[in-house]
Amino acid sequence: MWRLLLSDMNITYKDLDSMDDDDIMEANAALDIHIEQQKNKSKK
């Protein structure tokens, strides 16, 4: 949960508080994809 709050994806504590477990898992997956895309861009 904290990695979402501290990420650059503009998720607030209020957003996290209103999410259920499935929403948090989905947001974590989206963050993983975002991080991977950023790594790929920096390699090019």
Backbone as CSV, one residue per row, in Angstrom:
resi,resn,N_x,N_y,N_z,CA_x,CA_y,CA_z,C_x,C_y,C_z
1,MET,0.818,-1.193,0.000,0.000,0.000,0.000,0.865,1.261,0.000
2,TRP,1.931,1.245,0.789,2.766,2.444,0.890,3.479,2.754,-0.408
3,ARG,3.827,1.732,-1.171,4.530,1.996,-2.430,3.636,2.770,-3.398
4,LEU,2.326,2.567,-3.313,1.400,3.333,-4.144,1.361,4.790,-3.707
5,LEU,1.333,4.994,-2.412,1.274,6.346,-1.872,2.550,7.119,-2.194
6,LEU,3.682,6.442,-2.139,4.974,7.099,-2.355,5.390,7.144,-3.822
7,SER,4.628,6.503,-4.682,4.961,6.492,-6.108,4.607,7.829,-6.751
8,ASP,4.983,7.949,-8.018,4.678,9.182,-8.760,3.364,9.067,-9.541
9,MET,2.469,8.201,-9.071,1.201,7.976,-9.777,0.048,8.814,-9.227
10,ASN,0.356,9.742,-8.336,-0.638,10.690,-7.801,-1.804,10.007,-7.089
11,ILE,-1.515,8.960,-6.330,-2.526,8.310,-5.511,-2.401,8.876,-4.099
12,THR,-3.488,9.364,-3.574,-3.473,9.980,-2.250,-3.846,8.956,-1.177
13,TYR,-3.611,9.340,0.073,-4.003,8.475,1.185,-5.517,8.278,1.193
14,LYS,-6.237,9.323,0.857,-7.705,9.222,0.797,-8.126,8.217,-0.271
15,ASP,-7.438,8.234,-1.430,-7.720,7.254,-2.485,-7.495,5.835,-1.966
16,LEU,-6.348,5.631,-1.317,-6.024,4.303,-0.810,-7.017,3.848,0.243
17,ASP,-7.445,4.770,1.073,-8.372,4.437,2.142,-9.717,3.961,1.593
18,SER,-10.085,4.479,0.434,-11.377,4.096,-0.148,-11.290,2.842,-1.030
19,MET,-10.086,2.345,-1.272,-9.912,1.165,-2.124,-10.094,-0.122,-1.322
20,ASP,-10.664,-1.135,-1.994,-10.689,-2.449,-1.370,-9.441,-3.217,-1.809
21,ASP,-9.281,-4.436,-1.332,-8.067,-5.208,-1.625,-7.857,-5.415,-3.118
22,ASP,-8.943,-5.668,-3.850,-8.822,-5.874,-5.296,-8.338,-4.608,-5.998
23,ASP,-8.851,-3.454,-5.576,-8.417,-2.189,-6.165,-6.928,-1.951,-5.903
24,ILE,-6.488,-2.259,-4.698,-5.073,-2.066,-4.348,-4.192,-3.009,-5.161
25,MET,-4.640,-4.250,-5.325,-3.867,-5.194,-6.143,-3.780,-4.722,-7.591
26,GLU,-4.865,-4.206,-8.110,-4.876,-3.698,-9.482,-3.967,-2.473,-9.620
27,ALA,-4.011,-1.581,-8.646,-3.154,-0.400,-8.684,-1.681,-0.785,-8.573
28,ASN,-1.380,-1.788,-7.762,0.000,-2.276,-7.661,0.466,-2.861,-8.992
29,ALA,-0.396,-3.592,-9.657,-0.052,-4.148,-10.967,0.191,-3.027,-11.980
30,ALA,-0.649,-2.014,-11.937,-0.468,-0.871,-12.836,0.851,-0.158,-12.540
31,LEU,1.201,-0.045,-11.265,2.471,0.583,-10.902,3.640,-0.249,-11.414
32,ASP,3.555,-1.566,-11.291,4.606,-2.443,-11.818,4.782,-2.239,-13.320
33,ILE,3.684,-2.155,-14.051,3.737,-1.932,-15.498,4.354,-0.567,-15.792
34,HIS,3.953,0.437,-15.050,4.476,1.788,-15.230,5.996,1.814,-15.001
35,ILE,6.446,1.170,-13.937,7.885,1.123,-13.636,8.636,0.412,-14.754
36,GLU,8.101,-0.686,-15.235,8.745,-1.438,-16.315,8.828,-0.603,-17.592
37,GLN,7.770,0.139,-17.903,7.787,1.000,-19.082,8.830,2.105,-18.943
38,GLN,8.973,2.660,-17.751,9.968,3.699,-17.523,11.377,3.142,-17.688
39,LYS,11.606,1.918,-17.213,12.910,1.273,-17.383,13.213,1.056,-18.861
40,ASN,12.205,0.606,-19.614,12.403,0.359,-21.040,12.691,1.652,-21.798
41,LYS,12.039,2.734,-21.417,12.293,4.014,-22.065,13.710,4.503,-21.800
42,SER,14.202,4.287,-20.605,15.547,4.758,-20.262,16.625,3.924,-20.922
43,LYS,16.317,2.695,-21.313,17.283,1.829,-21.990,17.465,2.233,-23.455
44,LYS,16.459,2.859,-24.033,16.508,3.198,-25.466,17.302,4.439,-25.717
